[in-house]
Amino acid sequence: MYHPAWSLVVVGILIAGIGLLWLFAPSIPWLGKLPGDIVIERQNFQFYFPVVTCILLSIVMSAILWLMRYFSR
Protein backbone atom coordinates (compact mmCIF):
# COMPACT_ATOMS: atom_id res chain seq x y z
CA MET A 1 0.00 0.00 0.00
CA TYR A 2 1.17 3.51 -0.84
CA HIS A 3 2.27 5.62 2.11
CA PRO A 4 2.67 9.44 1.88
CA ALA A 5 6.11 9.24 3.50
CA TRP A 6 7.51 7.73 0.30
CA SER A 7 6.66 10.95 -1.51
CA LEU A 8 8.83 12.86 0.94
CA VAL A 9 11.67 10.38 0.47
CA VAL A 10 11.52 10.74 -3.33
CA VAL A 11 11.34 14.54 -3.13
CA GLY A 12 14.32 14.54 -0.75
CA ILE A 13 16.34 12.37 -3.12
CA LEU A 14 15.48 14.68 -6.04
CA ILE A 15 16.49 17.76 -4.07
CA ALA A 16 19.77 16.08 -3.07
CA GLY A 17 20.39 15.12 -6.71
CA ILE A 18 19.77 18.69 -7.86
CA GLY A 19 22.11 19.93 -5.14
CA LEU A 20 24.86 17.55 -6.26
CA LEU A 21 24.36 18.56 -9.87
CA TRP A 22 24.59 22.22 -8.85
CA LEU A 23 27.75 21.49 -6.87
CA PHE A 24 29.49 19.54 -9.63
CA ALA A 25 28.09 21.45 -12.65
CA PRO A 26 31.20 23.63 -13.13
CA SER A 27 33.31 20.49 -13.45
CA ILE A 28 31.06 19.08 -16.21
CA PRO A 29 32.39 20.99 -19.21
CA TRP A 30 29.69 19.95 -21.71
CA LEU A 31 26.72 20.90 -19.52
CA GLY A 32 25.21 24.04 -21.01
CA LYS A 33 27.54 24.05 -24.00
CA LEU A 34 25.91 21.46 -26.23
CA PRO A 35 25.56 21.95 -29.99
CA GLY A 36 22.28 23.78 -30.56
CA ASP A 37 22.48 26.01 -27.49
CA ILE A 38 21.94 29.60 -28.55
CA VAL A 39 24.76 32.04 -27.77
CA ILE A 40 24.77 35.60 -29.12
CA GLU A 41 27.69 37.81 -28.14
CA ARG A 42 27.95 41.44 -29.18
CA GLN A 43 30.15 44.24 -27.92
CA ASN A 44 27.94 45.27 -24.96
CA PHE A 45 25.46 42.41 -25.01
CA GLN A 46 25.48 38.69 -24.33
CA PHE A 47 22.47 36.38 -24.72
CA TYR A 48 22.59 32.72 -23.82
CA PHE A 49 19.74 30.20 -24.03
CA PRO A 50 20.61 26.51 -23.56
CA VAL A 51 17.87 25.00 -25.76
CA VAL A 52 19.40 21.55 -26.25
CA THR A 53 20.50 21.33 -22.63
CA CYS A 54 16.93 22.07 -21.51
CA ILE A 55 15.54 19.43 -23.87
CA LEU A 56 18.08 16.86 -22.65
CA LEU A 57 17.32 17.58 -18.99
CA SER A 58 13.59 17.37 -19.74
CA ILE A 59 14.01 13.95 -21.32
CA VAL A 60 16.08 12.70 -18.37
CA MET A 61 13.58 14.01 -15.81
CA SER A 62 10.65 12.54 -17.77
CA ALA A 63 12.39 9.16 -17.85
CA ILE A 64 13.04 9.29 -14.11
CA LEU A 65 9.42 10.17 -13.36
CA TRP A 66 8.19 7.46 -15.74
CA LEU A 67 10.37 4.87 -14.00
CA MET A 68 9.11 6.01 -10.61
CA ARG A 69 5.51 5.65 -11.76
CA TYR A 70 6.24 2.28 -13.42
CA PHE A 71 7.83 0.78 -10.30
CA SER A 72 5.24 2.21 -7.92
CA ARG A 73 2.49 0.01 -9.41
C-alpha positions in Angstrom: 0.0 0.0 0.0 1.2 3.5 -0.8 2.3 5.6 2.1 2.7 9.4 1.9 6.1 9.2 3.5 7.5 7.7 0.3 6.7 10.9 -1.5 8.8 12.9 0.9 11.7 10.4 0.5 11.5 10.7 -3.3 11.3 14.5 -3.1 14.3 14.5 -0.8 16.3 12.4 -3.1 15.5 14.7 -6.0 16.5 17.8 -4.1 19.8 16.1 -3.1 20.4 15.1 -6.7 19.8 18.7 -7.9 22.1 19.9 -5.1 24.9 17.5 -6.3 24.4 18.6 -9.9 24.6 22.2 -8.8 27.7 21.5 -6.9 29.5 19.5 -9.6 28.1 21.4 -12.6 31.2 23.6 -13.1 33.3 20.5 -13.5 31.1 19.1 -16.2 32.4 21.0 -19.2 29.7 19.9 -21.7 26.7 20.9 -19.5 25.2 24.0 -21.0 27.5 24.0 -24.0 25.9 21.5 -26.2 25.6 22.0 -30.0 22.3 23.8 -30.6 22.5 26.0 -27.5 21.9 29.6 -28.6 24.8 32.0 -27.8 24.8 35.6 -29.1 27.7 37.8 -28.1 28.0 41.4 -29.2 30.1 44.2 -27.9 27.9 45.3 -25.0 25.5 42.4 -25.0 25.5 38.7 -24.3 22.5 36.4 -24.7 22.6 32.7 -23.8 19.7 30.2 -24.0 20.6 26.5 -23.6 17.9 25.0 -25.8 19.4 21.6 -26.3 20.5 21.3 -22.6 16.9 22.1 -21.5 15.5 19.4 -23.9 18.1 16.9 -22.7 17.3 17.6 -19.0 13.6 17.4 -19.7 14.0 13.9 -21.3 16.1 12.7 -18.4 13.6 14.0 -15.8 10.7 12.5 -17.8 12.4 9.2 -17.9 13.0 9.3 -14.1 9.4 10.2 -13.4 8.2 7.5 -15.7 10.4 4.9 -14.0 9.1 6.0 -10.6 5.5 5.6 -11.8 6.2 2.3 -13.4 7.8 0.8 -10.3 5.2 2.2 -7.9 2.5 0.0 -9.4 
